[in-house]
Amino acid sequence: MIKTEFGIIDIIEKDKDYSKYEPNRYHCIYIDDDRYINDWWDRLTLMKTYFHNLNHPETGLARWGVTLIPPESLAAFQDIVISDQRINEDKQLVLLAEKIRQAIRENKYMIHYGV
């Protein structure tokens, strides 16, 4: 399994470069990149995101880097995750859905560490 990780940033810093790998700091959970991300790719590329910092707007996920997912993109991300039928058999997807729900509730950015 190749892990891809997602966490919540408590306070986003406008000029900070988030490239440093700090999954514990953001209380990241992981899912199997090979099992999910490819299947979701077309829908993920419609989400507004940032790569490494807020000065680099993009769409989708940085597969081999760091993505910042803004609050306005979280509902779309949540829809992608909870509409995947495999959520009924994979507790990691359930944890990801809960993490997204928390970020939405708290109006916070999420961070994604690619493979």
C-alpha positions as CSV (number, residue, x, y, z in Angstrom):
1,M,0.0,0.0,0.0
2,I,1.2,3.5,-0.9
3,K,-0.1,6.0,1.7
4,T,-1.4,9.4,1.0
5,E,-2.1,11.5,4.2
6,F,-4.7,14.2,5.1
7,G,-4.8,16.4,8.2
8,I,-6.1,19.7,9.4
9,I,-4.2,23.0,9.7
10,D,-5.3,24.8,12.8
11,I,-4.1,28.3,11.7
12,I,-3.1,28.8,8.1
13,E,-0.2,31.1,7.4
14,K,-0.3,33.0,4.2
15,D,3.4,33.0,3.3
16,K,4.4,29.7,4.9
17,D,5.8,26.9,2.7
18,Y,4.1,23.7,4.0
19,S,6.5,21.4,2.1
20,K,8.1,20.0,5.2
21,Y,6.7,16.6,6.0
22,E,4.9,16.9,9.4
23,P,2.0,14.5,9.5
24,N,2.0,14.3,13.4
25,R,1.6,18.1,13.6
26,Y,-1.6,18.0,11.6
27,H,-2.9,14.8,13.1
28,C,-3.0,13.1,9.7
29,I,-4.8,10.0,8.7
30,Y,-3.9,8.0,5.6
31,I,-5.7,6.2,2.8
32,D,-4.3,3.9,0.2
33,D,-3.3,6.1,-2.7
34,D,-3.4,3.3,-5.3
35,R,-6.8,2.2,-4.3
36,Y,-8.6,5.5,-4.3
37,I,-6.9,8.5,-5.7
38,N,-6.8,7.3,-9.3
39,D,-10.5,6.5,-9.2
40,W,-11.3,9.9,-7.8
41,W,-8.8,11.8,-10.1
42,D,-11.3,13.4,-12.5
43,R,-13.4,14.8,-9.7
44,L,-10.4,15.9,-7.6
45,T,-9.1,18.0,-10.5
46,L,-12.2,20.2,-10.2
47,M,-11.3,21.2,-6.7
48,K,-9.6,24.5,-6.1
49,T,-6.4,23.8,-4.1
50,Y,-2.9,25.2,-3.5
51,F,0.4,23.4,-3.9
52,H,2.9,23.8,-1.1
53,N,1.7,27.4,-0.1
54,L,-1.1,29.8,-0.6
55,N,0.8,31.6,-3.4
56,H,0.6,28.7,-5.8
57,P,-3.1,28.1,-6.7
58,E,-3.9,24.9,-8.5
59,T,-6.6,22.3,-8.8
60,G,-6.6,18.7,-7.6
61,L,-3.9,17.1,-5.5
62,A,-0.2,17.3,-5.7
63,R,0.4,13.5,-6.1
64,W,4.1,13.7,-5.1
65,G,4.0,16.9,-3.0
66,V,1.9,18.9,-0.5
67,T,-1.6,20.2,-1.2
68,L,-3.5,22.8,0.8
69,I,-7.3,22.3,0.5
70,P,-9.2,25.4,1.3
71,P,-12.5,25.4,3.2
72,E,-14.5,26.2,0.1
73,S,-13.3,23.0,-1.6
74,L,-14.0,20.7,1.3
75,A,-17.7,20.0,0.5
76,A,-16.7,18.7,-2.9
77,F,-13.9,16.6,-1.4
78,Q,-16.3,15.2,1.2
79,D,-18.8,14.3,-1.5
80,I,-16.1,12.4,-3.4
81,V,-15.1,10.4,-0.3
82,I,-18.6,9.6,1.0
83,S,-20.0,8.7,-2.4
84,D,-17.3,5.9,-2.8
85,Q,-19.1,2.6,-2.0
86,R,-15.9,1.3,-0.5
87,I,-16.4,3.5,2.5
88,N,-18.6,0.7,3.9
89,E,-15.6,-1.7,4.0
90,D,-12.6,0.6,4.7
91,K,-12.3,2.3,8.2
92,Q,-9.6,4.6,6.8
93,L,-12.2,6.2,4.4
94,V,-14.5,6.6,7.3
95,L,-11.8,8.4,9.2
96,L,-11.1,10.6,6.2
97,A,-14.7,11.5,5.9
98,E,-14.8,12.4,9.7
99,K,-11.6,14.5,9.2
100,I,-13.1,16.4,6.3
101,R,-16.4,16.9,8.3
102,Q,-14.3,18.4,11.2
103,A,-12.4,20.8,8.9
104,I,-15.8,21.9,7.4
105,R,-17.3,22.4,10.9
106,E,-14.2,24.4,12.0
107,N,-13.8,26.3,8.7
108,K,-10.1,25.2,8.4
109,Y,-7.8,24.2,5.6
110,M,-6.7,20.6,5.2
111,I,-3.2,19.5,4.2
112,H,-2.5,16.5,2.0
113,Y,0.9,14.8,1.7
114,G,1.2,12.9,-1.5
115,V,3.2,9.7,-2.0
